[in-house]
């Protein structure tokens, strides 16, 4: 990205192999481009064709660069057009102390990286839970990589999930970091309001970035973080209560009454023969209201049972 005897040297910007490559060059400013007053700085310009040569050079303001380094000329870009050809030359920067432009360009590539939202499961994966016991959410901790070309340099980007924030539609929140633990290794449960209801669980993942210039042999941290939001999962919440009864497990009662035609169960507490968690999300509120009024639910629509 330097000028050799006034001839621009082009490079490639952040891109994938299939992306048309913009043109870049460094070119000095010219005093004859502007109507200047003493002590003023030229404003940014664009050129539809090639950048014209200087009839009168512009003297940039003094920059205090380390080790008396010579400031580099402004950077210009001519963007590739979707239909072919290139757009006008546009000034990207002014005179600057010499620095390596690659890290900043890689940082932009990291911020633009397409990260797939985290996959996750809940334990148990039955589609329902007991309010006080909840579920243990287990998220994938696999990093994601993307190979890109940055200023003509092959770069491997890596996004690593570091923080998982679980929220529910009834206001519960749980944040975990690092490896995701299940029941067997002491995972932390996500519990729910103590009432029967349907809730939505949503995962937001925070990712940290790294990049490699040697195909993953070594990694350098990329600045900033990224976040993704995974698809929500609906869970039916039951809140069973202990009741003192005079009946045995078959429903035979000391009062002489026989067993009910349909006995209450954990997932069918109202004993209507329907497992409540199999009612579809869009109908659950109406179903619970209907059963609370002692009325019969007639719709046969059900969610698929989950083992």
N, C-alpha and C positions, 0 to 999 in steps of 0.2 A: 504494500500500500504506500509506495513511495513514488516520486517523480524522478525519472532518469533523463537529465538534460531536457526537461520540459515535456517529455513524452509520458503520458499517464500510464500507469500499470494497473490493470484491472484485477480484481479478486472476486471470490464468491461469498455471499452472505450466508447467514443461518439458513439451511435448507435441508430437505430430504433429497434422495437421489432423483426423484421424479419432479422436483420443483424447478421451474425456470429460474436461472441464476441472474440476479441483479448485477449491474456493473458498478464498481467502486474505483475511485481514484483520489489522489491528493493533488490539489492545484492551489497555487498562490492566488491571493486577491489582487485586483488591479485598481489603482486609484482612478483610472479613467472610466471605470464603470459607474462611478458615483459622483454626485455633486456634494463634495465634502466641505465642511467647515472645519476650522482648526480645532484639533483635539477630539474630533468625532470618529466613530468606528463605522465601517461599511455595514449595511444591513444585509440580511440573507437574500440571495438571488436565485433564480432558476434560469436555465438556458434550454431552449427547445432543441437546439442542435449541439455541436461541440462547444465546449467552453472556449471563448476567444482568448487569444494571446494578449499580453499586456502591452499597451502603448506606454503606460506610465505605471511602474510598480507601486504597490501600496506598502508602506512601512508599518508593520504591526506594532502595537504597544509592547513595551519591554515586559518579558515574562521571566520571573526568577526561577529558572530550572536548575536542578541539582547538577553539580560538577560542570557548570557553564555549558550545559548541553544546548544545542541549537533547537529552537522551537520548530515543530513540524507544521507543514502547510495544512490548511483546512481540508476536511474529508468531504467528498461529494459522492452521490449515488444516483444512478439512472436505473429505475426499477424495470424489471422485465414485465411486459404486458401479456395478459392471458391470450390474446389473439395473435401474438407474435410481435417482434420488435421491442423497442425500449421507450420508456417515457423520458421526460426532460431531466437534465442534470439538476439535482437539488443539493444545496449545501447542508451537510449534516453537522459539522462542527466548525469552530473558528481555529485560530492558531493555538496550538497546545504544546506543552512540554512533552517530549517523546516518552511514550509508554507502550507497553504491549497491549494491543487492542483485543487479543484473543480472550482473556478472562471475562471481560465485560460482555463480549459477544456470546460466550458460553453461558453466562448468567441469564442473558435474554432467552437463549435456547431452552434452558432449564425452566424458566417461567412459562414458556410456551409448550412444554412437554405434555403430551396427551396421556393422562394417567387413568387407567380403568378403576372404577370404584371397587373397594374391597369386598370380596366374597366372605360370607360368614354363615354360621349355623347357630342354633340354640339347643342347649341340652336341658331337659329332654326335648327332642324334636317332634313332639306330638301335636303341636298346634294349640295346646292349652297348657295352663299352669295353675298351681295353687298360689293365691295372692302372697301369702307370707313366705313361701318357699321360692317363688319366682323361677327364673331360668338362668342358666349360665351361658352368656353369649361367647362364642369362640370365633375370632376373626382370623383370616389368613394373614400371615406376617411375611409373605414372599415379596421381595423387592421386584420392581419392574424396570426394564432397561429399554433404551431407544438409541439406535445408531443414527447420527446426523452428520452433516458436513457444515462446519462453522469456519467462515473465511478461508475456505479451501482446505481445511484440516479435518480429518476424520475424528469424530468425538463420540464416545459412548457415555450416555447419560444414565444415571441410576436414581430411582425414587424408592425410598425405604419407609414403610409405615412405622411410625414411632408412638403415636398417641391415638387411642380409640375412644370416642365419646358416644355413649349410647343414651338416647333419649326416648321417652315414651309419650304418647299423646295424653296421658293423665298426669304428666309433670315430673316423672321420675328421671333422674340423670345419673349415669355412672361413667367415670373416666378411668381407663386403664392404660398402662404404658408397657412397652417392651413386648415380650412373648405373651401370647394369648393362652390362658390356662383353662382346661375343662374340669369336670368333676374329679377325675382321677388325680389331678395335681393341684387341687385347692383353688380352683377358679372362684372368683367373687360373683355372687348371684345378683341379678337385677330383679328386685321385688316390685310389687304392684299395690295399688290401693286395695284395701280390704273390702271388696264388694264384687259381685259378679258383673263383669262388663267385658267389652272387647277393646283392646288397646293396640296401638301401632308402635312398633319398635323401629327406630331409625339409627343408623350408624354414620357418624362423621369421622373421617380418618385424616390425621395430619401426617404429611410426608416430609422427610428431609432429603436433600439432593446431594449427589456427588457426580463427578465426571472423571473420565479416564482418557488419556491421550495414547495409551499403549494397550488398547483392547482389554482393559480390565486387570492388568497386572498390578497397577497401583491406582489409587483413587484420591481425588482432591475434593474437599467440601465445596458445594455450590451455595451461594448466599440465599437466605430466605427459605420459606416453607411453602408447601402446597396443601390444599384440602380437597377431599372428595366426599360426596354423600351417596351412600349405597341405597338401593331400593328398600323400602320399608317392609316389615313382616308383621302380619296381624296375629295376635295371640289372644285366645279366649281365657279370661281369668275367672277361676272359681274361688269361692270363699266358704268352704264347708265349716259347719258349726257342730259342736258336740251337743247331743240331746239325750236326755235320760228317757228310755222307753221300757215297756214291760213285755217286749216281744223278743223271740229268738231270731237267729240269723235267717231263718226261713220265713219270718213274718208272722209266726203263730204267737198270739198275744195272750197274756194271763187274763185279760178281760173277756176272752172268749171269741174275739173277732178273728177271722181268718186272715191269711196273707192278702195283701193288695194284689189286684190284677197285674199291675206293673209296680214293682218296688222301686223306691228312690235309689239312685246311685250317685257316685261323685260327679259324673259327667251329665247325669240326668236328674238333678236334684228335685225337679217338680214332678217327676214320675209320669211324664206324658209319652214315654217311649221314644223320645228324640234326644240324642246327645247334643246338648246345647252348643258345643263348639263346632258342630257341623253346619249350623245355620250360616249362610253367606254373610259377608261383612255388611253388604248394603241393607240386609233385612234384620240384623241382630237387635237393633233398638226396638223395632216394632214387635219382634218375637218376644223379647223380655217383657215389654209392656202388656202384650196379650196374655202371657202366662201369669203375670202379676195380677191381672184382673180375673183370673180363673177361666179364661176363654180358651178355646181349642185353636191351635195353629194348623191351618189347612194346606199351606204351600208345601210341595214335595221337593223343592230345590234344596240341595245340600252341597257343602264343600266336600272335596275328596278327603277321605280319612287318611291320617298320617300316623304311621307306626313309630 
